[in-house]
């Protein structure tokens, strides 16, 4: 399934950018990237686009249920389910498979953070890592249910990949499923 190259590309881009932002040392390879201090921010396009390094212990929008392993286990199950579904729809349109590959890449990218970043960077156990977020946009200011949002939540390439994949799937999956049924009825 060639579409898995999309998944691999998302995972690589996600992890490389996270390691550049967070910083990494691999002495036996001579790699020493300082990264950014936690909670620091660097303007890219004024205040509209910034690199802001935060670590998210929960899932999207910092939702946390308290059980640290939950998100990693959920991501593993979701990734396996998406991979199986990708196999099942291997004859579907490319856009549906591409969408699923984006979602899978994003899930795996954040899963790597949750499973391995704890022992690698923080001295905690496996499944206790925090997701590195760094893309900080100032899109809108809105109030919802008494909560005021002055900036879009900080995210990463994996998050963007999942979001784009889900939006594409919502738009195109129904079309690709309904078109053959419409053709069958007309014959």
C-alpha positions as CSV (number, residue, x, y, z in Angstrom):
1,X,0.0,0.0,0.0
2,X,1.9,3.0,-1.3
3,X,-0.3,5.3,0.7
4,X,1.6,4.3,3.8
5,X,4.5,6.5,2.5
6,X,2.3,9.4,3.3
7,X,2.0,8.1,6.9
8,X,5.7,7.6,7.1
9,X,6.4,11.1,5.8
10,X,4.0,12.6,8.4
11,X,5.7,10.7,11.2
12,X,9.2,11.7,10.1
13,X,8.3,15.4,9.6
14,X,6.5,15.5,12.9
15,X,9.3,13.9,14.9
16,X,12.1,15.9,13.3
17,X,10.3,19.2,13.9
18,X,9.5,18.2,17.5
19,X,13.1,17.2,18.2
20,X,14.3,20.5,16.7
21,X,12.0,22.5,18.9
22,X,12.5,20.4,22.1
23,X,16.2,19.8,21.5
24,X,18.0,16.4,21.5
25,X,21.4,15.1,22.3
26,X,22.7,11.9,20.8
27,X,26.4,11.9,21.8
28,X,27.5,8.8,19.8
29,X,26.2,10.4,16.6
30,X,27.6,13.8,17.5
31,X,24.1,15.4,17.5
32,X,23.5,18.2,20.0
33,X,20.5,20.4,19.2
34,X,19.8,22.9,21.9
35,X,16.1,23.5,21.1
36,X,13.9,26.1,22.8
37,X,13.3,26.6,26.5
38,X,9.9,25.2,27.5
39,X,7.1,27.9,27.3
40,X,9.3,30.2,25.2
41,X,7.9,31.8,22.1
42,X,9.6,33.1,18.9
43,X,7.7,35.3,16.4
44,X,7.8,34.0,12.8
45,X,5.2,36.4,11.3
46,X,4.7,39.0,13.9
47,X,2.2,37.9,16.6
48,X,0.1,36.0,13.9
49,X,2.4,33.0,13.7
50,X,4.8,32.0,16.5
51,X,6.9,29.1,17.5
52,X,5.8,28.4,21.0
53,X,7.2,25.3,22.8
54,X,4.8,23.6,25.2
55,X,4.3,20.1,26.3
56,X,0.8,18.6,26.4
57,X,0.2,15.8,28.9
58,X,-3.3,15.1,27.6
59,X,-4.8,15.1,24.1
60,X,-6.0,17.9,21.9
61,X,-6.7,21.2,23.6
62,X,-5.0,19.8,26.7
63,X,-7.9,17.6,27.7
64,X,-6.7,15.2,30.4
65,X,-8.5,12.4,32.2
66,X,-5.8,11.9,34.7
67,X,-4.8,8.3,33.6
68,X,-1.6,9.0,31.7
69,X,-1.5,5.7,29.8
70,X,-5.0,6.1,28.4
71,X,-4.1,8.3,25.5
72,X,-1.2,6.1,24.4
73,X,-3.3,2.9,24.6
74,X,-6.2,4.7,22.8
75,X,-3.7,5.8,20.1
76,X,-2.4,2.3,19.7
77,X,-5.9,0.9,19.3
78,X,-6.9,3.7,16.9
79,X,-3.8,3.2,14.8
80,X,-4.3,-0.5,14.5
81,X,-8.0,0.1,13.6
82,X,-7.0,2.7,10.9
83,X,-4.4,0.4,9.5
84,X,-6.9,-2.4,9.2
85,X,-9.5,-0.1,7.7
86,X,-6.9,1.1,5.2
87,X,-6.4,-2.5,4.1
88,X,-10.1,-3.0,3.9
89,X,-10.6,0.1,1.7
90,X,-7.5,-0.5,-0.4
91,X,-9.7,-0.4,-3.6
92,X,-11.5,2.9,-2.5
93,X,-10.6,6.3,-4.0
94,X,-7.1,7.7,-3.4
95,X,-8.4,10.6,-1.5
96,X,-10.1,8.4,1.1
97,X,-6.9,6.4,1.5
98,X,-4.8,9.5,1.6
99,X,-7.0,11.0,4.3
100,X,-6.7,7.8,6.4
101,X,-2.9,7.8,5.9
102,X,-2.7,11.4,7.2
103,X,-4.8,10.5,10.3
104,X,-2.6,7.4,10.9
105,X,0.6,9.4,10.6
106,X,-0.6,12.0,13.1
107,X,-1.8,9.3,15.5
108,X,1.6,7.6,15.3
109,X,3.5,10.8,15.6
110,X,1.8,11.8,18.9
111,X,1.9,8.2,20.1
112,X,5.7,8.2,19.8
113,X,5.8,11.3,22.1
114,X,3.4,9.6,24.7
115,X,5.2,6.3,24.8
116,X,8.9,7.2,24.4
117,X,9.5,10.8,25.4
118,X,8.9,10.1,29.1
119,X,11.9,7.8,29.5
120,X,14.0,9.5,26.8
121,X,13.7,13.1,28.1
122,X,12.0,13.3,31.5
123,X,13.2,10.2,33.4
124,X,9.7,8.9,33.7
125,X,8.4,5.5,32.6
126,X,7.1,4.5,29.2
127,X,3.5,5.7,28.3
128,X,4.1,8.8,30.5
129,X,5.5,11.2,27.9
130,X,4.0,14.5,26.9
131,X,3.3,15.6,23.4
132,X,5.4,18.5,22.1
133,X,3.4,21.3,20.5
134,X,4.9,24.4,18.9
135,X,2.8,25.9,16.1
136,X,1.0,28.9,17.5
137,X,-1.5,30.9,15.3
138,X,-3.6,33.9,16.2
139,X,-6.6,33.2,14.1
140,X,-9.5,34.4,16.1
141,X,-10.9,35.6,19.4
142,X,-14.1,33.8,20.4
143,X,-16.2,33.1,23.5
144,X,-17.9,29.7,23.8
145,X,-19.8,28.6,26.9
146,X,-18.2,31.2,29.1
147,X,-14.6,30.3,27.9
148,X,-12.6,33.0,26.1
149,X,-10.1,32.0,23.6
150,X,-7.7,34.6,22.4
151,X,-5.4,32.4,20.3
152,X,-5.9,29.1,18.5
153,X,-4.5,26.2,20.7
154,X,-0.8,25.4,20.1
155,X,-0.4,22.3,17.9
156,X,2.1,20.3,15.9
157,X,2.4,18.6,12.5
158,X,0.7,15.4,13.8
159,X,-2.3,17.4,15.1
160,X,-2.5,19.2,11.8
161,X,-2.3,16.0,9.8
162,X,-5.1,14.4,11.8
163,X,-7.3,17.5,11.4
164,X,-6.7,17.7,7.7
165,X,-7.3,14.0,7.3
166,X,-10.6,14.1,9.2
167,X,-11.8,17.1,7.2
168,X,-10.9,15.4,3.9
169,X,-12.6,12.2,5.0
170,X,-15.8,14.0,6.0
171,X,-15.9,15.8,2.7
172,X,-14.8,13.0,0.3
173,X,-15.8,9.7,2.0
174,X,-19.5,10.2,1.6
175,X,-19.1,11.1,-2.1
176,X,-17.0,8.1,-2.9
177,X,-19.4,5.7,-1.1
178,X,-22.5,7.2,-2.6
179,X,-21.4,7.5,-6.2
180,X,-21.2,3.7,-6.9
181,X,-24.6,3.2,-5.2
182,X,-26.1,5.9,-7.4
183,X,-24.6,4.3,-10.5
184,X,-26.0,0.9,-9.5
185,X,-29.5,2.3,-9.1
186,X,-29.4,4.0,-12.5
187,X,-28.4,0.8,-14.3
